[in-house]
Amino acid sequence: MIHALVDCGAEQSYFDNDKESNMSGHQGHDHSHAAVTEGNAKKLTIALILTTTFLVIEFIAGIITQSLALLSDAAHMFTDAAALAIALAAIKIAKRPADDKRTFGYQRFEILAALFNASMLFFVAMYILYEAYQRFTQPPEIQSIGMLVVASIGLIINLISMKILMSSATESLNMKGAYLEVLSDALGSVGVIIGAVIIYYTNWYWVDTIIAVAIGFWVLPRTWILLRQSINILLEGVPEEVDIEKLRTDLLALDGVESIHQLKVWAITSKNIHLTVHLFAPKVDRNQLHRAAIEMLLHKHGIAEVTLQIEDDAEMNCQHTHQHDEDDEHGHSHQH
């Protein structure tokens, strides 16, 4: 028979005593998370307004000056505006409470938004490289003064948006995706400015192509990182910041724990990590082990969402261990 953490009345008092503190801790976390997402929504709104305003200006200027460079950058700005709008919508949707069909809530929508933004960035980078190839074979005549003025305004707006979003770029993949969109467009503006100055003094139209290629190759690896992180979360992979071997060692080092199985670690969002594990500890005070495990996981590994099952049935533990060994052998046979 497997004994779960809550067995009977002897352990019920422990949960009754800690219930209030646990609830207050979760409420504090919820209020903190709500404040962060609300702040991110305001930042995205400001960046979206700035980006959309300049998008219209740059598109009109591109038509007036007949500058393909400005029109291409306007297309990039359009992807920025779309990405910012999607990121903003993701935050709004993620704030919805959990329900009977989605017990984890809608937080994962932010990861879907990050995945979409990464995909969009990837295709924009590929388009830049393709456009650079086209220009290299047939360089267009470019009005450098109009390019310089409009690109300079665009750079200022992008720098303002970057300043607004920078502090939140490490808080979630969604905000990181939005920040990378604006950053890549700022680099595009810098490239257009440099190209405009060189073309004005030398008429070397091929410089525009070289700068476009450099921007494309700068964006691609950063886009791949964001894409890889988003896919890892959607596939319920172990978060990159979690050392699973160290985690397993620390669990086995807990006083009274003889073996562990069913260790699962995954993330709902980039900052919301969950863990479940079965601990075989037949000769230990369960309440004490529970406290020690929770404290260790929080302070050593930064994992606060934990589900522990403490077992004392040796026969059942052997079955789990045997099943785990069979799964490992099955996995290795597939690899070979």
C-alpha positions in Angstrom: 0.0 0.0 0.0 1.3 3.5 -0.9 1.0 6.1 1.8 0.5 9.6 0.5 1.7 12.7 2.4 -1.6 13.1 4.1 -2.3 9.9 6.0 -4.7 10.5 8.8 -5.3 12.8 11.8 -1.7 12.8 13.1 -0.6 14.7 10.0 -3.8 16.7 9.6 -2.8 19.0 12.5 0.4 19.9 10.6 -1.5 21.1 7.6 -4.0 22.9 9.8 -1.2 24.8 11.5 0.5 25.7 8.2 -2.6 26.3 6.2 -2.7 30.0 6.9 0.9 30.6 6.2 0.8 28.6 3.0 -2.3 30.6 1.8 -0.7 33.9 2.6 2.4 32.9 0.8 0.5 32.0 -2.3 -1.6 35.2 -2.1 1.6 37.2 -1.9 2.9 35.5 -4.9 -0.3 36.1 -6.8 -0.4 39.8 -6.0 3.3 40.1 -7.0 2.7 38.3 -10.3 -0.4 40.4 -11.0 1.6 43.6 -10.4 4.4 42.4 -12.7 2.0 41.5 -15.5 0.1 44.8 -15.2 3.4 46.7 -15.4 4.4 44.7 -18.5 1.1 45.4 -20.1 1.6 49.2 -19.7 5.1 49.0 -21.1 3.9 47.0 -24.1 1.1 49.5 -24.7 3.4 52.5 -24.8 5.9 50.6 -27.1 3.0 49.5 -29.4 1.7 53.1 -29.7 5.2 54.4 -30.5 6.0 51.7 -33.0 2.6 51.9 -34.8 2.9 55.7 -35.1 6.3 55.5 -36.7 5.3 52.6 -38.9 2.7 54.9 -40.6 5.3 57.7 -41.0 8.0 55.4 -42.4 5.6 53.8 -44.9 4.5 57.2 -46.2 8.1 58.4 -46.4 9.2 55.3 -48.2 6.6 56.0 -50.9 7.5 59.7 -51.2 11.2 59.1 -51.4 10.8 55.8 -53.4 13.3 54.2 -51.0 13.1 50.5 -51.0 15.2 50.4 -47.8 12.6 52.5 -45.9 9.8 50.3 -47.2 11.6 47.2 -46.2 12.3 48.6 -42.7 8.6 49.6 -42.6 7.7 46.0 -43.2 10.0 45.0 -40.3 8.3 47.6 -38.2 4.9 46.1 -39.1 6.1 42.7 -37.7 7.3 44.6 -34.6 3.9 46.1 -34.1 2.2 42.8 -34.7 4.5 41.1 -32.2 3.9 43.7 -29.5 0.2 43.5 -30.0 0.3 39.7 -29.7 2.5 39.9 -26.6 0.1 42.4 -25.0 -2.9 40.1 -25.9 -1.0 37.2 -24.3 -0.6 39.0 -21.0 -4.3 39.9 -21.0 -5.4 36.3 -21.7 -2.9 34.9 -19.2 -4.5 36.9 -16.4 -7.7 34.8 -16.7 -8.3 32.6 -13.7 -8.0 28.8 -13.9 -11.2 26.9 -14.6 -12.4 23.3 -14.7 -11.1 22.8 -18.3 -7.7 24.6 -17.8 -6.6 23.9 -14.2 -3.3 25.7 -14.8 -5.0 28.7 -16.1 -4.0 30.5 -19.3 -0.4 31.4 -18.4 1.0 29.1 -21.2 -0.5 31.5 -23.7 2.5 33.8 -23.1 4.8 30.9 -24.3 2.7 30.5 -27.5 3.1 34.3 -28.1 6.9 34.0 -27.6 6.9 31.0 -30.0 4.9 33.1 -32.6 7.2 36.1 -32.2 10.3 33.9 -32.6 8.9 32.4 -35.7 8.1 35.8 -37.1 11.6 37.1 -36.3 13.1 34.1 -38.1 11.1 34.7 -41.2 11.9 38.4 -41.2 15.6 37.6 -40.9 15.4 35.2 -43.8 13.5 37.8 -45.8 16.3 40.4 -45.0 18.9 37.9 -46.4 16.8 37.2 -49.5 16.2 40.9 -50.1 20.0 41.5 -49.6 20.7 39.0 -52.3 18.2 40.6 -54.7 19.8 44.0 -54.1 23.3 42.7 -54.6 22.5 41.5 -58.1 20.4 44.6 -58.9 21.2 47.5 -56.5 18.4 50.1 -56.5 19.0 53.9 -56.6 18.5 55.1 -53.0 17.7 58.7 -51.8 20.1 58.8 -48.9 18.9 62.1 -47.3 15.3 60.8 -46.9 16.7 57.5 -45.6 18.9 59.3 -43.0 16.2 61.5 -41.6 13.5 58.9 -41.3 15.8 56.1 -40.0 17.2 58.5 -37.4 13.6 59.2 -36.1 13.0 55.4 -36.1 16.1 54.8 -34.1 15.1 57.3 -31.5 11.6 55.6 -31.2 13.2 52.2 -31.0 15.6 53.2 -28.3 12.7 54.6 -26.2 10.8 51.4 -26.7 13.9 49.3 -25.8 14.4 51.4 -22.6 10.8 50.8 -21.6 10.9 47.0 -22.2 14.5 46.2 -21.1 13.8 45.8 -17.4 11.1 43.2 -18.2 12.9 41.2 -20.8 14.2 38.8 -18.2 10.9 38.2 -16.6 9.2 36.1 -19.3 9.9 34.7 -22.7 6.9 36.7 -24.0 8.5 40.0 -22.9 11.9 38.8 -24.2 10.4 38.2 -27.6 8.9 41.6 -27.7 12.2 43.2 -26.6 14.1 41.3 -29.3 11.7 42.5 -32.0 12.3 46.1 -31.0 16.1 45.5 -30.7 16.3 43.9 -34.1 14.5 46.9 -35.6 16.7 49.3 -33.8 19.7 47.6 -35.4 17.9 47.9 -38.7 17.6 51.6 -38.2 21.3 51.9 -37.3 22.1 49.9 -40.5 20.0 52.2 -42.6 21.6 55.3 -41.1 25.2 54.0 -41.7 24.2 53.0 -45.2 22.6 56.3 -45.9 25.7 58.2 -44.8 28.1 56.0 -46.8 25.9 56.1 -49.9 25.6 59.9 -49.7 29.3 60.4 -49.8 30.4 57.5 -52.1 27.3 56.3 -54.1 28.3 52.8 -53.0 24.8 51.3 -53.2 26.1 47.8 -52.3 26.9 49.0 -48.8 23.1 48.7 -48.1 23.2 45.0 -49.0 26.2 44.3 -46.7 24.5 46.0 -43.8 21.3 44.1 -44.4 23.2 40.7 -44.4 24.9 41.7 -41.1 21.6 42.5 -39.5 20.1 39.2 -40.7 22.9 37.1 -39.3 22.8 39.0 -36.0 19.0 38.3 -35.6 19.0 34.6 -36.5 21.0 33.1 -33.6 19.1 35.1 -31.0 15.8 34.1 -32.6 16.9 30.4 -32.5 17.5 30.7 -28.7 14.1 32.1 -28.1 12.5 29.5 -30.4 14.3 26.7 -28.6 13.3 27.9 -25.1 9.7 28.2 -26.1 9.5 24.8 -27.7 11.2 23.2 -24.6 8.5 24.6 -22.3 5.7 23.5 -24.7 7.2 20.0 -24.7 7.3 19.9 -20.9 11.0 19.7 -21.0 13.2 20.3 -17.9 13.9 24.0 -17.6 17.4 25.0 -18.7 18.2 26.5 -15.3 17.4 23.3 -13.4 20.2 20.8 -13.0 18.3 17.5 -12.9 21.2 15.4 -11.7 22.0 17.8 -8.8 18.3 17.9 -8.0 18.1 14.1 -7.8 21.2 14.0 -5.6 19.8 16.6 -3.2 16.6 14.6 -2.9 18.4 11.4 -2.1 20.5 13.2 0.4 17.4 14.1 2.5 17.5 12.4 5.9 15.5 9.1 5.7 15.1 9.0 1.9 16.2 5.6 0.5 15.2 6.0 -3.1 13.1 8.3 -5.4 11.1 7.7 -8.5 8.5 9.5 -10.7 10.6 12.7 -10.6 9.0 15.2 -13.0 10.2 18.8 -13.5 8.5 21.1 -16.0 7.6 24.8 -16.5 4.2 26.4 -17.2 5.9 29.6 -18.1 9.6 30.7 -18.0 9.4 31.6 -14.3 6.8 29.1 -13.1 8.5 25.8 -12.5 6.7 22.7 -11.1 8.0 19.4 -9.6 6.4 16.1 -8.6 8.3 13.2 -7.0 7.8 10.0 -5.0 10.1 9.6 -2.0 10.6 6.1 -0.5 11.3 6.8 3.2 9.9 4.1 5.5 11.7 5.1 8.7 11.2 8.9 8.9 8.8 11.5 10.3 6.9 12.5 7.3 6.1 16.0 8.4 9.7 16.7 9.1 10.8 15.2 5.7 8.1 17.3 4.0 9.4 20.5 5.5 13.0 19.7 4.7 12.2 18.8 1.1 10.2 21.9 0.5 12.8 24.2 2.0 15.6 22.5 0.0 13.8 22.7 -3.3 12.9 26.3 -2.8 16.3 27.6 -1.6 18.7 25.4 -3.6 16.7 25.1 -6.9 14.1 27.9 -6.8 11.2 25.5 -7.2 8.1 26.6 -5.2 5.3 24.5 -6.9 6.0 21.1 -5.4 3.9 17.9 -5.0 5.6 15.2 -2.8 4.4 11.7 -2.2 6.1 9.9 0.7 5.9 6.1 0.6 6.8 3.3 3.0 5.8 0.2 1.0 9.0 -1.6 0.0 7.3 -4.0 -2.4 5.6 -1.2 -4.3 8.9 0.8 -4.3 10.6 -2.2 -5.9 8.0 -2.3 -8.6 8.4 1.3 -9.4 12.2 1.0 -9.4 12.0 -2.0 -11.7 9.7 -0.2 -14.0 12.0 2.8 -14.1 15.0 0.6 -15.0 13.0 -1.0 -17.8 12.0 2.4 -19.2 15.7 3.4 -19.1 16.7 0.3 -21.0 13.9 0.8 -23.5 15.0 4.4 -24.1 18.7 3.3 -24.5 17.7 0.6 -27.0 15.9 3.2 -29.1 18.9 5.5 -29.0 21.1 2.7 -30.4 
